[in-house]
């Protein structure tokens, strides 16, 4: 097997230059490799990010499933406030998952096109969308609770 001409750090540096907008032709001339090599490196990098996102999604499925089961179990066995504690943990997990997903998916971003990296082809991550839905649900629940409380205070 032939020895590698470029280390992984050099390849990562070249890919970051390509991501920053340096043209493929200039990179190929500067470092003396073919455009097909650069394309192969980009595809390998994109595939590794996709695999990381899939792993993250499968671990999120396990965490969300456990939290839903725990909140139902605590609500049935003990009381509703005990189940609400697990729902607060789920809210924290949703925020954490959204942040992690955004950081990982930023590897697909070319320039400043964030929309395509998260909503384009292959970005149908159900747990990312579920997390946003749950965050919005919790925020609406808090707003409704505050409104009810303020109405009760005003009526007294």
C-alpha positions as CSV (number, residue, x, y, z in Angstrom):
1,X,0.0,0.0,0.0
2,X,1.2,3.4,-0.9
3,X,2.1,5.9,1.8
4,X,-0.2,8.9,2.2
5,X,1.2,12.2,0.9
6,X,-1.0,14.3,3.2
7,X,-1.7,13.8,6.9
8,X,-5.2,14.0,8.2
9,X,-4.4,17.5,9.6
10,X,-3.3,18.7,6.2
11,X,-6.5,17.3,4.6
12,X,-8.6,19.0,7.3
13,X,-6.8,22.3,6.6
14,X,-7.4,21.9,2.8
15,X,-11.0,21.1,3.4
16,X,-11.5,24.1,5.7
17,X,-9.9,26.4,3.0
18,X,-12.3,24.9,0.5
19,X,-15.2,25.6,2.9
20,X,-14.0,29.2,3.3
21,X,-14.4,29.8,-0.4
22,X,-11.0,29.1,-1.9
23,X,-11.6,27.7,-5.4
24,X,-10.9,24.0,-6.1
25,X,-8.6,24.9,-8.9
26,X,-6.4,27.1,-6.7
27,X,-6.2,24.4,-4.0
28,X,-5.3,21.7,-6.5
29,X,-2.5,23.8,-8.0
30,X,-1.2,25.0,-4.6
31,X,-0.9,21.5,-3.0
32,X,-0.4,19.5,-6.3
33,X,-3.2,17.1,-6.3
34,X,-6.1,16.4,-8.7
35,X,-9.7,17.7,-8.4
36,X,-10.9,14.1,-8.1
37,X,-8.8,13.7,-4.9
38,X,-10.4,16.9,-3.4
39,X,-13.8,15.6,-4.4
40,X,-13.1,12.3,-2.7
41,X,-11.9,14.0,0.5
42,X,-15.1,16.2,0.6
43,X,-17.3,13.2,0.1
44,X,-15.5,11.3,2.9
45,X,-15.9,14.3,5.2
46,X,-19.6,14.7,4.4
47,X,-20.2,11.0,5.0
48,X,-18.5,11.1,8.4
49,X,-20.7,14.0,9.4
50,X,-23.8,12.1,8.2
51,X,-22.8,9.1,10.3
52,X,-22.3,11.3,13.3
53,X,-25.7,12.8,12.8
54,X,-27.3,9.3,12.5
55,X,-25.5,8.2,15.7
56,X,-26.8,11.4,17.5
57,X,-30.3,10.7,16.3
58,X,-30.3,7.1,17.5
59,X,-28.9,8.1,21.0
60,X,-31.6,10.9,21.1
61,X,-34.3,8.3,20.4
62,X,-33.1,6.3,23.4
63,X,-32.9,9.3,25.7
64,X,-36.3,10.7,24.7
65,X,-37.9,7.3,25.0
66,X,-36.4,6.8,28.5
67,X,-37.5,10.3,29.6
68,X,-41.1,9.8,28.3
69,X,-41.3,6.4,30.1
70,X,-39.8,7.8,33.3
71,X,-42.2,10.8,33.3
72,X,-45.2,8.5,32.7
73,X,-44.0,6.1,35.4
74,X,-43.4,8.8,38.0
75,X,-46.8,10.5,37.2
76,X,-48.7,7.2,37.6
77,X,-46.8,5.8,40.6
78,X,-46.1,9.0,42.6
79,X,-47.8,12.2,41.4
80,X,-48.0,14.6,38.6
81,X,-45.3,17.0,39.9
82,X,-42.9,14.0,39.9
83,X,-43.7,13.4,36.2
84,X,-43.3,17.2,35.6
85,X,-39.7,17.0,36.8
86,X,-38.9,14.5,34.0
87,X,-40.6,16.8,31.5
88,X,-38.3,19.6,32.7
89,X,-35.3,17.2,32.1
90,X,-36.7,16.5,28.6
91,X,-36.9,20.3,28.0
92,X,-33.2,20.5,28.9
93,X,-32.4,17.5,26.6
94,X,-34.3,19.1,23.7
95,X,-32.2,22.3,24.1
96,X,-29.0,20.3,24.3
97,X,-29.9,18.2,21.3
98,X,-30.8,21.3,19.2
99,X,-27.4,22.8,20.0
100,X,-25.5,19.6,19.3
101,X,-27.3,19.0,16.0
102,X,-26.7,22.6,14.8
103,X,-23.0,22.2,15.6
104,X,-22.6,18.9,13.8
105,X,-24.7,20.0,10.8
106,X,-22.7,23.1,10.4
107,X,-20.1,20.8,8.8
108,X,-22.4,20.9,5.7
109,X,-22.6,24.6,5.6
110,X,-20.8,26.3,2.6
111,X,-20.6,30.0,3.2
112,X,-23.5,31.2,5.3
113,X,-26.3,29.0,3.9
114,X,-27.5,27.6,7.2
115,X,-31.0,26.9,5.9
116,X,-29.9,24.2,3.4
117,X,-27.7,22.4,5.9
118,X,-30.6,21.9,8.2
119,X,-33.6,21.7,5.9
120,X,-32.2,20.6,2.6
121,X,-32.0,17.1,1.1
122,X,-31.2,14.5,3.8
123,X,-31.9,16.8,6.7
124,X,-35.1,15.1,7.7
125,X,-34.0,14.6,11.3
126,X,-37.2,13.8,13.2
127,X,-35.7,14.4,16.6
128,X,-34.4,17.8,15.6
129,X,-37.9,18.8,14.6
130,X,-39.4,17.1,17.6
131,X,-37.1,19.0,19.9
132,X,-38.1,22.3,18.4
133,X,-41.8,21.3,18.7
134,X,-41.3,20.4,22.4
135,X,-39.4,23.6,23.1
136,X,-42.2,25.6,21.6
137,X,-44.8,23.6,23.5
138,X,-43.0,24.3,26.8
139,X,-42.7,28.0,26.0
140,X,-46.4,28.2,25.2
141,X,-47.2,26.3,28.4
142,X,-45.2,28.8,30.4
143,X,-46.8,31.8,28.7
144,X,-50.3,30.4,29.3
145,X,-49.4,29.7,32.9
146,X,-48.1,33.3,33.4
147,X,-51.2,34.7,31.7
148,X,-53.5,32.7,34.0
149,X,-51.6,33.7,37.1
150,X,-51.6,37.4,36.1
151,X,-55.4,37.3,35.5
152,X,-56.0,35.7,38.9
153,X,-53.8,38.4,40.5
154,X,-55.7,41.1,38.8
155,X,-59.1,39.7,39.8
156,X,-58.1,39.6,43.5
